[in-house]
């Protein structure tokens, strides 16, 4: 179960422009040297996490990995 203390790092293929930061509801956009993007942020629950996945899908982005870290 997810709670407000879980930080997610979602790696997507390609570089995502920083202008999308607001659209991803407070997630931080970090560009990697290998040409990919890491979205980092805290989600309230599973529904919010699936909302992020839906946005990734709607942009036609390729999901590479998802890592969680409980604070």
C-alpha positions as CSV (number, residue, x, y, z in Angstrom):
1,X,0.0,0.0,0.0
2,X,1.3,3.5,-0.9
3,X,1.2,6.4,1.6
4,X,2.4,10.0,1.6
5,X,5.9,8.9,2.7
6,X,6.7,7.0,-0.5
7,X,8.9,8.7,-3.0
8,X,8.8,7.4,-6.6
9,X,11.5,7.6,-9.3
10,X,10.0,6.9,-12.7
11,X,12.4,6.6,-15.7
12,X,11.0,7.3,-19.1
13,X,12.7,7.0,-22.5
14,X,14.0,10.3,-24.0
15,X,14.3,13.8,-22.6
16,X,11.1,15.4,-21.5
17,X,11.1,19.2,-21.7
18,X,10.9,21.0,-18.3
19,X,7.7,22.8,-19.3
20,X,5.9,19.5,-18.5
21,X,6.8,19.8,-14.8
22,X,3.5,21.5,-13.8
23,X,1.5,18.9,-15.7
24,X,3.1,16.1,-13.7
25,X,1.6,17.5,-10.4
26,X,4.8,18.4,-8.5
27,X,7.0,15.7,-9.8
28,X,10.6,16.9,-10.5
29,X,11.9,16.3,-14.0
30,X,15.6,15.3,-14.2
31,X,17.4,14.6,-17.5
32,X,20.0,11.8,-17.4
33,X,23.2,11.6,-19.4
34,X,22.0,8.5,-21.2
35,X,19.2,10.5,-22.9
36,X,16.3,9.6,-20.6
37,X,14.2,11.4,-18.0
38,X,13.6,10.7,-14.3
39,X,10.3,11.9,-12.8
40,X,10.6,12.1,-9.0
41,X,7.9,12.8,-6.5
42,X,5.7,11.7,-3.7
43,X,2.2,10.3,-4.4
44,X,-0.7,10.3,-2.0
45,X,-2.0,6.8,-3.0
46,X,-2.2,4.2,-5.7
47,X,-4.8,6.2,-7.6
48,X,-2.4,9.1,-7.8
49,X,0.4,6.9,-9.0
50,X,-1.8,5.4,-11.7
51,X,-2.7,9.0,-12.7
52,X,1.0,9.7,-13.4
53,X,1.2,6.5,-15.4
54,X,-1.9,7.6,-17.4
55,X,-0.2,10.9,-18.2
56,X,3.0,9.1,-19.4
57,X,0.8,6.9,-21.6
58,X,-1.2,9.8,-23.0
59,X,2.1,11.5,-24.0
60,X,3.1,8.3,-25.8
61,X,6.2,8.0,-23.7
62,X,8.0,4.7,-23.0
63,X,8.2,3.7,-19.4
64,X,11.6,2.2,-18.5
65,X,11.4,1.6,-14.8
66,X,9.7,2.5,-11.5
67,X,11.4,2.6,-8.2
68,X,9.9,3.5,-4.8
69,X,11.6,4.5,-1.6
70,X,9.8,4.9,1.7
71,X,11.1,7.8,3.7
